[in-house]
Structures are given as structure tokens and as C-alpha cells.
Amino acid sequence: AAKAEEKKEDKKGSLASKIHRRDTLAIKLGNRPSKKELEDKNILQRTSEEERQELRHQIGTKLVRRLSQRPTSEELEQRNILKQKNEEEEQEAKRELKRSLSRKLSLRPTVAELQARRILRFNEYVEVTDSPDYDRRADKPWARLTPADKAAIRKELNEFKSTEMEVHEESRQFTR
């Protein structure tokens, strides 16, 4: 008997919940905006099916026109925008280029060889070495140097020229 009463109460409870659900659904449907409001907010489209098809057709025509103006893959390859080779061929080409450049660098003559063959001249290649810094404020103009200082400078310059610079055959008679 107790079980029968519980079933009746459950039926009543489920019936009450169904009614309550219908009421909330009715409230929500009552609060729903009208079709005109939805069209004003651009939630629903105002256009008919024919107008939409026409719009799609216009967009399709524009896309076809743009795609026809687009350059072909051959044109892009000619302009070096699109690569012709696949990744493996490209890597192989890079390795081959690296090998050939390394070979050329290894066969390249040294500076000494170029100087010996008189390809590089003194003024084209000068080896720069570090020199000690010294105070140049005490340097005097040429007019204020003593004759001994001038002779020392001339001697140093002539020694430098005789060891480092080539002399023209026509000028050799004027050198010591």
C-alpha cells in the first residue's frame, strides 16, 4: 500500500513538473522577438531565395574573373616566385654548389703567390700590423724640425721605399 501511494505522489510530481516546464516554455516563446525585429538586427535575412541566388552568381562571376587573371604556375616559376624543384632536388643542388665553391676556394692562390706573380701590387695589398700608441701632441711641423731629425726621417722613408715599394725602371737612376 505504501508503494502505491509513492507511485501516485511521483505521478503528481511528474505532472506538476511537466506543467511547470510548459509554463516556462510559454514564457520564453512569449518573450521571443518578432520576425521584423530579427530582420532589423540582421539575424534573419530579408532577401528572398532568388535574390540570394543572384548574389551568389555575382560573387561566383567575380571569383572566376579574378582566378582567370591570376598568373599560372609556369609564369610564377619563370619569375622565381614558385619553386620548380621538390625539396630533395633543392637540397642536392645546394650541396653541389657548396662542393664546387669549396673546391674553388681550396684552389685559390694565396696572397704571397699573387704578389710573387705580380698580380697584387703594394698599393692593392698592405698588411696592417698593430703599432704602439704614443702621444702625438709633441709632434712638430716640418719647419721646426732640426736638420738631424729631418735626415733621420728621410733615411727611414728611403729604407721603407727600398724594401717595400717597387721602383720604375725609368726612375731607378734617381734612387740610391
Residue frames as a rotation matrix with the C-alpha (Angstrom) as fourth column:
ALA 1
0.569 0.823 0.000 0.00
0.823 -0.569 0.000 0.00
0.000 0.000 -1.000 0.00
ALA 2
0.403 -0.496 -0.769 2.90
0.184 -0.779 0.599 2.32
-0.896 -0.383 -0.223 0.78
LYS 3
-0.648 -0.683 0.337 4.38
0.428 0.039 0.903 1.68
-0.630 0.729 0.267 -2.63
ALA 4
-0.094 0.710 0.698 1.13
0.983 -0.046 0.180 2.55
0.160 0.703 -0.693 -4.37
GLU 5
0.783 0.370 -0.500 0.97
0.504 -0.849 0.160 5.87
-0.365 -0.377 -0.851 -2.54
GLU 6
-0.069 -0.902 -0.426 4.56
0.128 -0.431 0.893 6.69
-0.989 0.008 0.145 -3.54
LYS 7
-0.627 -0.113 0.771 3.71
0.745 0.201 0.636 6.00
-0.226 0.973 -0.042 -7.20
LYS 8
0.434 0.862 0.263 0.72
0.892 -0.451 0.006 8.34
0.124 0.232 -0.965 -7.00
GLU 9
0.655 -0.253 -0.712 2.89
0.200 -0.851 0.486 11.08
-0.729 -0.461 -0.507 -5.48
ASP 10
-0.468 -0.874 0.132 5.54
0.313 -0.024 0.950 10.54
-0.827 0.485 0.284 -8.17
LYS 11
-0.285 0.454 0.844 2.87
0.954 0.053 0.293 10.82
0.088 0.890 -0.448 -10.87
LYS 12
0.781 0.589 -0.207 1.60
0.615 -0.783 0.091 14.01
-0.109 -0.199 -0.974 -9.29
GLY 13
0.300 -0.767 -0.567 5.17
0.098 -0.566 0.818 15.36
-0.949 -0.301 -0.095 -9.03
SER 14
-0.645 -0.548 0.533 5.96
0.550 0.152 0.821 14.49
-0.531 0.823 0.203 -12.63
LEU 15
0.146 0.791 0.595 2.69
0.970 -0.231 0.069 16.05
0.192 0.567 -0.801 -13.78
ALA 16
0.810 0.115 -0.576 3.50
0.347 -0.885 0.311 19.23
-0.473 -0.452 -0.756 -11.86
SER 17
-0.169 -0.951 -0.260 6.97
0.140 -0.284 0.948 19.38
-0.976 0.124 0.181 -13.38
LYS 18
-0.482 0.071 0.873 5.50
0.866 0.189 0.463 18.93
-0.132 0.979 -0.152 -16.90
ILE 19
0.617 0.769 0.165 3.09
0.778 -0.628 0.020 21.78
0.119 0.117 -0.986 -16.32
HIS 20
0.579 -0.483 -0.657 5.87
0.150 -0.729 0.668 23.92
-0.801 -0.485 -0.350 -14.91
ARG 21
-0.492 -0.800 0.342 8.03
0.454 0.100 0.885 23.15
-0.743 0.591 0.314 -17.97
ARG 22
-0.102 0.550 0.829 5.21
0.980 -0.089 0.180 24.11
0.173 0.831 -0.529 -20.32
ASP 23
0.832 0.421 -0.361 4.77
0.506 -0.844 0.181 27.35
-0.228 -0.333 -0.915 -18.46
THR 24
0.145 -0.855 -0.498 8.46
0.060 -0.495 0.867 28.29
-0.988 -0.156 -0.020 -18.75
LEU 25
-0.604 -0.317 0.731 8.44
0.695 0.240 0.678 27.33
-0.391 0.918 0.075 -22.43
ALA 26
0.353 0.818 0.453 5.36
0.917 -0.399 0.006 29.50
0.185 0.414 -0.891 -22.97
ILE 27
0.726 -0.156 -0.670 7.12
0.231 -0.862 0.450 32.38
-0.648 -0.481 -0.590 -21.18
LYS 28
-0.329 -0.943 -0.047 10.20
0.189 -0.114 0.975 32.02
-0.925 0.313 0.216 -23.38
LEU 29
-0.458 0.237 0.857 8.13
0.888 0.156 0.432 31.81
-0.032 0.959 -0.282 -26.55
GLY 30
0.665 0.743 -0.078 6.22
0.745 -0.667 0.010 34.87
-0.045 -0.065 -0.997 -25.42
ASN 31
0.509 -0.561 -0.653 9.47
0.030 -0.747 0.664 36.81
-0.860 -0.358 -0.363 -24.96
ARG 32
-0.193 -0.610 0.769 10.74
0.797 0.360 0.485 35.79
-0.572 0.706 0.417 -28.40
PRO 33
-0.477 -0.019 -0.878 11.29
-0.247 -0.957 0.155 38.79
-0.843 0.291 0.452 -30.72
SER 34
0.633 0.772 0.054 9.18
-0.090 0.143 -0.986 39.15
-0.769 0.619 0.160 -33.83
LYS 35
0.380 -0.455 0.805 10.41
0.873 0.464 -0.149 38.37
-0.306 0.760 0.574 -37.34
LYS 36
0.774 -0.043 0.632 10.67
0.303 -0.850 -0.430 42.09
0.556 0.524 -0.645 -38.14
GLU 37
0.828 -0.499 0.257 12.88
-0.509 -0.475 0.718 42.73
-0.236 -0.725 -0.647 -35.08
LEU 38
0.394 -0.695 0.602 15.16
0.306 0.717 0.627 39.82
-0.866 -0.063 0.495 -36.09
GLU 39
0.466 -0.196 0.863 15.44
0.874 -0.052 -0.484 41.23
0.140 0.979 0.147 -39.63
ASP 40
0.905 -0.111 0.411 16.25
-0.124 -0.992 0.005 44.68
0.407 -0.055 -0.912 -38.22
LYS 41
0.604 -0.704 0.374 19.08
-0.546 -0.023 0.837 43.17
-0.581 -0.710 -0.399 -36.14
ASN 42
0.153 -0.496 -0.855 20.35
-0.937 0.203 -0.285 41.26
0.315 0.844 -0.434 -39.23
ILE 43
-0.438 -0.202 0.876 19.73
-0.556 0.826 -0.088 37.91
-0.706 -0.525 -0.475 -37.56
LEU 44
0.170 0.536 0.827 17.25
0.555 0.641 -0.530 36.88
-0.814 0.550 -0.189 -40.26
GLN 45
-0.867 -0.494 0.065 17.93
0.306 -0.425 0.852 37.80
-0.393 0.758 0.520 -43.87
ARG 46
-0.107 0.842 -0.529 15.42
-0.310 -0.534 -0.787 40.00
-0.945 0.080 0.318 -45.66
THR 47
-0.485 -0.162 -0.859 16.33
-0.861 -0.086 0.502 38.68
-0.155 0.983 -0.098 -49.10
SER 48
0.681 0.720 0.135 14.38
-0.643 0.676 -0.360 36.03
-0.350 0.158 0.923 -50.91
GLU 49
0.368 -0.520 0.771 15.86
0.263 0.854 0.450 32.81
-0.892 0.038 0.451 -52.23
GLU 50
0.710 -0.062 0.701 16.07
0.700 -0.043 -0.713 34.27
0.074 0.997 0.013 -55.76
GLU 51
0.864 -0.401 0.303 17.95
-0.382 -0.916 -0.124 37.34
0.328 -0.009 -0.945 -54.54
ARG 52
0.471 -0.711 0.523 20.41
-0.483 0.289 0.827 35.13
-0.739 -0.641 -0.207 -52.65
GLN 53
0.441 -0.280 0.853 20.99
0.646 0.759 -0.084 33.00
-0.624 0.588 0.515 -55.76
GLU 54
0.852 -0.099 0.515 21.59
0.354 -0.617 -0.703 36.16
0.387 0.780 -0.491 -57.82
LEU 55
0.740 -0.596 0.312 24.09
-0.671 -0.612 0.419 37.45
-0.059 -0.519 -0.853 -55.23
ARG 56
0.367 -0.594 0.715 25.90
-0.038 0.759 0.650 34.09
-0.929 -0.266 0.256 -55.22
HIS 57
0.629 -0.087 0.773 26.04
0.755 0.308 -0.579 34.16
-0.188 0.947 0.259 -59.01
GLN 58
0.889 -0.308 0.340 27.57
-0.160 -0.902 -0.401 37.68
0.430 0.303 -0.851 -58.98
ILE 59
0.522 -0.721 0.456 30.18
-0.692 -0.046 0.720 36.63
-0.499 -0.691 -0.523 -56.39
GLY 60
0.428 -0.321 0.845 30.96
0.370 0.915 0.160 33.50
-0.824 0.244 0.510 -58.42
THR 61
0.825 -0.088 0.558 31.46
0.523 -0.258 -0.813 35.60
0.215 0.962 -0.167 -61.55
LYS 62
0.772 -0.564 0.294 33.86
-0.604 -0.795 0.059 37.94
0.200 -0.223 -0.954 -59.71
LEU 63
0.396 -0.635 0.664 35.84
-0.410 0.525 0.746 34.98
-0.822 -0.567 -0.052 -58.36
VAL 64
0.574 -0.160 0.803 36.10
0.662 0.668 -0.341 33.38
-0.481 0.727 0.489 -61.82
ARG 65
0.889 -0.238 0.392 37.33
0.109 -0.720 -0.685 36.71
0.446 0.651 -0.614 -63.25
ARG 66
0.599 -0.692 0.403 39.96
-0.790 -0.431 0.436 37.08
-0.128 -0.580 -0.805 -60.51
LEU 67
0.378 -0.450 0.809 41.10
-0.038 0.865 0.499 33.48
-0.925 -0.220 0.310 -60.88
SER 68
0.748 -0.096 0.657 41.48
0.656 0.262 -0.708 33.93
-0.104 0.960 0.259 -64.64
GLN 69
0.807 -0.471 0.356 43.71
-0.302 -0.848 -0.437 36.99
0.508 0.245 -0.826 -64.04
ARG 70
0.685 -0.552 0.476 45.87
-0.436 0.212 0.874 35.03
-0.583 -0.807 -0.096 -61.62
PRO 71
0.038 -0.743 -0.668 49.25
-0.994 0.039 -0.100 34.02
0.100 0.668 -0.738 -63.10
THR 72
0.828 0.220 -0.515 49.80
-0.267 0.964 -0.017 30.38
0.493 0.152 0.857 -63.99
SER 73
0.831 -0.538 0.141 52.31
0.097 0.390 0.916 28.21
-0.548 -0.747 0.377 -62.20
GLU 74
0.341 -0.727 0.596 54.65
0.939 0.233 -0.253 28.38
0.045 0.646 0.762 -65.23
GLU 75
0.441 -0.139 0.887 54.65
0.179 -0.954 -0.239 32.19
0.879 0.264 -0.396 -65.10
LEU 76
0.906 -0.085 0.415 55.36
-0.420 -0.307 0.854 32.10
0.055 -0.948 -0.314 -61.36
GLU 77
0.657 -0.713 0.245 58.24
0.556 0.677 0.482 29.67
-0.509 -0.180 0.842 -61.95
GLN 78
0.285 -0.546 0.788 59.68
0.812 -0.300 -0.501 31.96
0.510 0.782 0.357 -64.62
ARG 79
0.462 -0.057 0.885 59.57
-0.240 -0.969 0.063 34.89
0.854 -0.241 -0.461 -62.18
ASN 80
-0.534 -0.709 -0.461 61.25
0.166 0.447 -0.879 32.73
0.829 -0.546 -0.121 -59.48
ILE 81
-0.238 0.545 0.804 58.25
-0.917 -0.398 -0.002 33.08
0.319 -0.738 0.595 -57.18
LEU 82
0.790 0.505 0.348 57.24
-0.573 0.811 0.123 29.42
-0.220 -0.297 0.929 -57.32
LYS 83
-0.265 -0.942 0.205 59.99
-0.791 0.334 0.513 26.85
-0.552 -0.027 -0.834 -56.98
GLN 84
0.222 0.304 -0.926 60.14
-0.884 0.464 -0.060 24.22
0.412 0.832 0.372 -59.71
LYS 85
-0.442 -0.563 -0.698 62.07
-0.259 0.825 -0.502 21.59
0.859 -0.041 -0.510 -57.81
ASN 86
0.734 0.597 -0.324 60.99
0.124 0.352 0.928 19.49
0.668 -0.721 0.185 -54.91
GLU 87
0.853 -0.343 0.393 62.76
-0.513 -0.414 0.752 19.71
-0.095 -0.843 -0.529 -51.56
GLU 88
0.616 -0.635 0.466 65.16
0.333 0.746 0.577 16.82
-0.714 -0.200 0.671 -52.21
GLU 89
0.427 -0.443 0.789 66.38
0.865 -0.055 -0.499 18.22
0.264 0.895 0.359 -55.56
GLU 90
0.771 -0.097 0.629 66.82
-0.135 -0.991 0.013 21.64
0.622 -0.095 -0.777 -53.97
GLN 91
0.804 -0.491 0.337 68.94
-0.341 0.085 0.936 20.19
-0.488 -0.867 -0.099 -51.15
GLU 92
0.463 -0.638 0.615 71.06
0.729 0.669 0.145 18.27
-0.504 0.382 0.775 -53.67
ALA 93
0.547 -0.230 0.805 71.61
0.564 -0.609 -0.557 21.45
0.619 0.759 -0.204 -55.72
LYS 94
0.852 -0.232 0.469 72.72
-0.467 -0.742 0.482 23.30
0.236 -0.629 -0.740 -52.56
ARG 95
0.668 -0.632 0.393 75.16
0.052 0.566 0.822 20.51
-0.742 -0.529 0.411 -51.66
GLU 96
0.426 -0.496 0.757 76.62
0.902 0.294 -0.316 20.55
-0.066 0.817 0.572 -55.19
LEU 97
0.685 -0.137 0.716 77.02
0.114 -0.950 -0.290 24.34
0.720 0.280 -0.635 -55.09
LYS 98
0.859 -0.365 0.359 78.72
-0.456 -0.228 0.860 24.05
-0.232 -0.903 -0.362 -51.68
ARG 99
0.547 -0.664 0.510 81.11
0.510 0.747 0.427 21.40
-0.664 0.027 0.747 -53.04
SER 100
0.427 -0.389 0.816 82.05
0.828 -0.193 -0.526 23.45
0.362 0.901 0.240 -56.11
LEU 101
0.763 -0.140 0.631 82.59
-0.232 -0.971 0.064 26.64
0.604 -0.195 -0.773 -54.09
SER 102
0.798 -0.507 0.327 84.73
-0.244 0.224 0.944 24.77
-0.551 -0.833 0.055 -51.55
ARG 103
0.457 -0.628 0.630 86.80
0.812 0.583 -0.008 23.32
-0.363 0.515 0.776 -54.40
LYS 104
0.531 -0.223 0.818 87.30
0.484 -0.712 -0.508 26.79
0.696 0.666 -0.271 -55.92
LEU 105
0.851 -0.204 0.484 88.33
-0.478 -0.684 0.551 28.23
0.219 -0.701 -0.679 -52.55
SER 106
0.699 -0.622 0.353 90.82
0.123 0.591 0.797 25.43
-0.704 -0.514 0.490 -51.94
LEU 107
0.268 -0.595 0.758 92.44
0.958 0.245 -0.146 26.06
-0.099 0.765 0.636 -55.36
ARG 108
0.940 0.142 0.310 92.55
0.186 -0.976 -0.117 29.81
0.286 0.167 -0.944 -54.81
PRO 109
0.047 -0.999 0.007 96.13
0.578 0.021 -0.816 31.20
0.815 0.043 0.578 -54.75
THR 110
0.287 -0.038 -0.957 97.50
0.921 -0.262 0.287 32.75
-0.262 -0.964 -0.040 -51.57
VAL 111
0.963 0.049 -0.264 98.34
0.026 -0.996 -0.090 36.43
-0.268 0.080 -0.960 -51.24
ALA 112
0.142 -0.989 -0.050 102.05
-0.276 -0.088 0.957 35.63
-0.951 -0.122 -0.285 -51.34
GLU 113
-0.278 -0.199 0.940 101.63
0.726 0.597 0.342 33.75
-0.629 0.777 -0.021 -54.64
LEU 114
0.667 0.604 0.437 99.66
0.745 -0.512 -0.428 36.66
-0.034 0.611 -0.791 -56.11
GLN 115
0.795 -0.460 -0.397 102.37
-0.298 -0.865 0.405 39.10
-0.529 -0.203 -0.824 -55.03
ALA 116
-0.164 -0.905 0.392 105.10
0.036 0.391 0.920 36.86
-0.986 0.165 -0.032 -56.46
ARG 117
-0.210 0.165 0.964 103.28
0.929 0.341 0.144 36.70
-0.305 0.925 -0.225 -59.81
ARG 118
-0.936 -0.210 -0.282 102.86
0.181 -0.976 0.123 40.50
-0.301 0.064 0.951 -59.62
ILE 119
-0.320 0.915 0.246 99.08
0.676 0.039 0.735 40.29
0.663 0.402 -0.631 -59.77
LEU 120
0.788 0.479 -0.386 98.74
0.607 -0.506 0.612 42.14
0.098 -0.717 -0.690 -56.47
ARG 121
-0.018 -0.785 0.620 100.75
0.316 -0.593 -0.741 45.32
0.949 0.182 0.259 -56.13
PHE 122
-0.801 -0.406 -0.440 101.87
0.531 -0.141 -0.836 47.04
0.277 -0.903 0.329 -52.96
ASN 123
-0.878 0.453 0.155 99.11
-0.478 -0.845 -0.239 49.61
0.023 -0.284 0.958 -53.01
GLU 124
-0.050 0.897 -0.439 96.44
-0.594 0.327 0.735 46.91
0.803 0.297 0.517 -53.52
TYR 125
0.718 0.253 -0.648 97.50
0.297 0.731 0.615 44.81
0.629 -0.634 0.450 -50.57
VAL 126
-0.265 -0.759 0.595 99.16
-0.469 -0.438 -0.767 46.15
0.843 -0.482 -0.240 -47.44
GLU 127
0.031 0.223 -0.974 99.42
0.666 0.722 0.187 44.10
0.745 -0.655 -0.126 -44.30
VAL 128
0.255 0.150 0.955 98.33
-0.466 -0.846 0.257 46.15
0.847 -0.511 -0.146 -41.31
THR 129
-0.175 -0.359 -0.917 100.06
0.663 0.645 -0.379 45.46
0.728 -0.674 0.125 -38.02
ASP 130
0.829 0.459 -0.319 99.49
0.527 -0.451 0.720 46.84
0.187 -0.765 -0.616 -34.57
SER 131
-0.216 -0.880 0.423 101.69
0.405 -0.475 -0.781 49.70
0.889 0.003 0.458 -33.51
PRO 132
-0.356 0.063 -0.932 102.12
0.931 -0.064 -0.360 51.16
-0.083 -0.996 -0.036 -30.07
ASP 133
0.662 0.606 0.441 100.12
0.592 -0.784 0.188 54.26
0.460 0.137 -0.877 -29.30
TYR 134
-0.411 -0.770 -0.488 102.16
0.908 -0.389 -0.151 57.31
-0.074 -0.506 0.859 -28.46
ASP 135
0.328 0.516 -0.791 101.46
0.536 -0.791 -0.295 60.92
-0.778 -0.327 -0.536 -27.69
ARG 136
-0.036 -0.292 0.956 101.44
0.988 -0.155 -0.010 62.89
0.151 0.944 0.294 -30.95
ARG 137
0.887 0.430 -0.169 100.90
0.455 -0.876 0.157 66.27
-0.080 -0.216 -0.973 -29.29
ALA 138
0.367 -0.833 -0.413 104.64
0.021 -0.437 0.899 66.83
-0.930 -0.339 -0.143 -29.20
ASP 139
0.070 -0.331 0.941 104.97
0.944 0.328 0.045 66.26
-0.323 0.885 0.335 -32.97
LYS 140
-0.181 -0.254 -0.950 106.44
0.052 -0.967 0.249 69.30
-0.982 -0.004 0.188 -34.66
PRO 141
0.912 0.393 -0.119 105.74
-0.069 -0.140 -0.988 70.71
-0.405 0.909 -0.100 -38.11
TRP 142
0.612 -0.692 0.383 108.48
0.785 0.472 -0.401 70.07
0.097 0.546 0.832 -40.70
ALA 143
0.474 -0.426 0.771 109.73
0.070 -0.854 -0.515 73.66
0.878 0.298 -0.375 -40.50
ARG 144
0.609 -0.196 0.769 110.52
-0.760 -0.423 0.494 73.34
0.228 -0.885 -0.407 -36.77
LEU 145
0.955 -0.292 0.045 112.45
0.267 0.920 0.287 70.05
-0.125 -0.263 0.957 -37.02
THR 146
0.321 -0.926 -0.200 116.21
-0.488 -0.343 0.803 70.08
-0.812 -0.160 -0.562 -36.59
PRO 147
0.171 -0.325 -0.930 118.38
-0.968 0.120 -0.220 69.03
0.183 0.938 -0.294 -39.57
ALA 148
-0.856 -0.490 0.165 119.27
-0.516 0.831 -0.206 65.79
-0.036 -0.262 -0.964 -37.73
ASP 149
-0.292 0.841 0.456 115.56
-0.141 0.434 -0.890 64.94
-0.946 -0.324 -0.008 -37.29
LYS 150
0.514 0.491 -0.704 114.91
-0.721 -0.198 -0.664 65.64
-0.465 0.848 0.252 -40.98
ALA 151
-0.302 -0.720 -0.625 117.83
-0.910 0.412 -0.035 63.43
0.283 0.558 -0.780 -42.03
ALA 152
-0.860 0.010 0.511 116.57
-0.264 0.847 -0.461 60.58
-0.437 -0.531 -0.726 -39.81
ILE 153
0.136 0.987 0.080 113.08
-0.261 0.114 -0.959 60.84
-0.956 0.109 0.273 -41.29
ARG 154
0.391 -0.051 -0.919 114.43
-0.917 -0.114 -0.383 60.87
-0.085 0.992 -0.091 -44.85
LYS 155
-0.672 -0.724 -0.158 116.63
-0.727 0.685 -0.046 57.85
0.141 0.084 -0.986 -44.11
GLU 156
-0.621 0.512 0.594 113.69
-0.108 0.694 -0.712 55.89
-0.776 -0.506 -0.376 -42.61
LEU 157
0.432 0.830 -0.353 111.46
-0.455 -0.138 -0.880 56.79
-0.779 0.540 0.318 -45.54
ASN 158
0.117 -0.475 -0.872 114.09
-0.982 0.075 -0.172 55.78
0.147 0.877 -0.457 -48.10
GLU 159
-0.874 -0.405 0.269 114.68
-0.459 0.870 -0.180 52.45
-0.161 -0.281 -0.946 -46.33
PHE 160
-0.193 0.898 0.396 110.96
-0.105 0.383 -0.918 51.80
-0.976 -0.219 0.020 -46.33
LYS 161
0.561 0.419 -0.714 110.68
-0.692 -0.235 -0.682 52.63
-0.454 0.877 0.158 -50.01
SER 162
-0.269 -0.760 -0.592 113.66
-0.946 0.325 0.012 50.47
0.183 0.563 -0.806 -50.96
THR 163
-0.950 -0.123 0.286 112.28
-0.207 0.935 -0.287 47.39
-0.233 -0.332 -0.914 -49.21
GLU 164
-0.392 0.896 0.208 108.53
0.257 0.324 -0.911 47.78
-0.884 -0.303 -0.357 -49.67
MET 165
0.570 0.676 -0.466 107.89
-0.189 -0.444 -0.876 49.67
-0.799 0.588 -0.126 -52.91
GLU 166
0.241 -0.443 0.864 108.83
0.876 0.482 0.002 48.79
-0.417 0.756 0.504 -56.48
VAL 167
-0.067 -0.352 -0.934 110.79
-0.138 -0.924 0.358 51.35
-0.988 0.152 0.013 -58.48
HIS 168
0.925 0.378 -0.029 110.08
-0.034 0.006 -0.999 52.11
-0.377 0.926 0.018 -62.12
GLU 169
0.331 -0.834 0.442 112.96
0.907 0.410 0.094 51.29
-0.259 0.370 0.892 -64.45
GLU 170
0.299 -0.184 0.936 112.97
0.553 -0.766 -0.327 54.87
0.777 0.616 -0.128 -65.71
SER 171
0.748 0.063 0.661 113.28
-0.396 -0.757 0.520 56.20
0.533 -0.651 -0.541 -62.15
ARG 172
0.845 -0.405 -0.349 115.89
0.530 0.718 0.451 53.72
0.068 -0.566 0.821 -60.90
GLN 173
-0.014 -0.920 0.392 118.77
0.710 -0.285 -0.644 56.08
0.704 0.269 0.657 -61.78
PHE 174
-0.012 0.061 0.998 117.44
-0.353 -0.934 0.053 58.62
0.936 -0.352 0.033 -59.27
THR 175
0.911 0.369 0.183 117.45
-0.306 0.309 0.900 56.18
0.275 -0.877 0.395 -56.34
ARG 176
0.022 -0.943 0.333 120.30
-0.991 -0.065 -0.120 55.09
0.135 -0.327 -0.935 -54.11
